[in-house]
Each structure stands twice: as C-alpha cells, then as structure tokens.
C-alpha cells in the first residue's frame, strides 16, 4: 500500500514540477521579448541623438522602430499574464485530477509571432 502511495506521490510531484517548468519557460520568453523591445526603443533614441550630434539627416530614423519596441514589450507583458493564467488553470486541474490539455496559449503566441514576423519582413523590405 505504501509503495502505491509513494509512486502516486512521485508522479504527482513530477506533474506539478513540469507545470512549473513550463510556466518558467513562458516567463523567460516574455522577459526576452520585453528586453528585446527595450533594446529596440533605446537604439532608436541613440540614433536620434547621434543624428542631432552629427547635425546630419543621413542617419535614417523612423518612428516605427520605437513603436515596434513598445509593442514587443507589451506582448511580453501579455505573455507573462497569459502564462500565469495557464499555470494556475493547470495547477487546479492537476490538484483535482481532471487535467485537460489545451494548446490555446501556444497557438495564440505562435500566431502573434508569425504575424509580427510577417509585419517585420514587409517593413524591412520597404526600407531596401
């Protein structure tokens, strides 16, 4: 009887820890997007200051870069919020032994990244 309880306890621990690792992976992804967005905005400000310092208009500065950076930070925040909601939902399902797989978060994030990539491709192609 104790072997069954111990095995069940180990399996449940693995499930909870897997849920935790998945949540932390989503958090790392959101932090990476926020950091990348921050770098884009700061680089845009650097280019503006550089063009003012050199008193030249040869440095191409577009307002779209700052907007894209802010959007990436916002997407990072949204991913963190959705990841926490998904984590709590999975935790409650595991606790109640009623886990139901859902790929909605993965699908949503994949679509956002694909649309963002397509938008960036067109943006970069228009500047060539």
Long-range contacts (C-beta under 8 A, 24 or more apart in sequence): 12-94, 15-94, 15-99, 16-91, 16-94, 19-87, 19-90, 19-91, 19-94, 20-87, 22-87, 22-90, 23-83, 23-84, 23-86, 23-87, 26-79, 26-80, 26-82, 26-83, 26-86, 26-87, 26-105, 27-80, 27-83, 29-76, 29-79, 29-109, 30-76, 30-77, 30-79, 30-80, 30-83, 31-76, 31-80, 32-76, 33-72, 33-73, 33-75, 33-76, 33-79, 34-72, 34-73, 34-76, 34-77, 35-76, 36-72, 37-68, 37-69, 37-70, 37-71, 37-72, 37-73, 37-74, 37-75, 37-76, 38-69, 38-73, 39-69, 40-65, 40-66, 40-68, 40-69, 40-72, 41-65, 41-66, 41-69, 41-70, 41-73, 42-69, 44-69, 60-127, 62-127, 64-123, 68-120, 68-123, 71-116, 72-116, 75-112, 75-116, 79-109, 82-108, 82-109
